[in-house]
């Protein structure tokens, strides 16, 4: 059973929405990887410049430390992180047991449509192509669960729960619609 779930995918794939609903359903802690970016890196992206691997290293280290804290405390958690390259996922997982990756996959046109109408996010639509350019979908040996994003967020969460063998927390009221 996973103790930490990393919800990954390109910007606009619905990571934060899906992970928030998943965390609510399970009664688990939730953190968005965007919270670990430095103000300088947020400004860089807002200006339309993609981060490079050197920029991402301290961000990945901070998220890996959060995962380590969850695992050490026995506290389940869900992390949202683009984790576009295998090396980034490896930096987060670090060979530790109890971590599962959920890859929200969708085609560029669907995601571009979503990004175009999104408001209040620092990641401009102009950087979407750079995300797809570096995307390395998880390989089979990573044990990730790939979930198509064409359905509703609730349907995606239900798919994730089934795929990971998890049950919603019975003490939390579930939306039955």
ABEGO torsion letter per residue (X at the ends): XBABBBBBEBBGAGAAAAAAAAAAAAGBBBBBAAAABBAAAAAAAAAGBBBBAAAAAAAAAAAAAAAAAAAAAGBBBBBBBAGABAAAAAAAAGGBBGBBBBBBBBBAAAAAAAAAABBGBABBAAAAAAAAAABBBBBAAAGBBBBBAABBAAAAAAAAAAAAGBBBBAABBBBAX
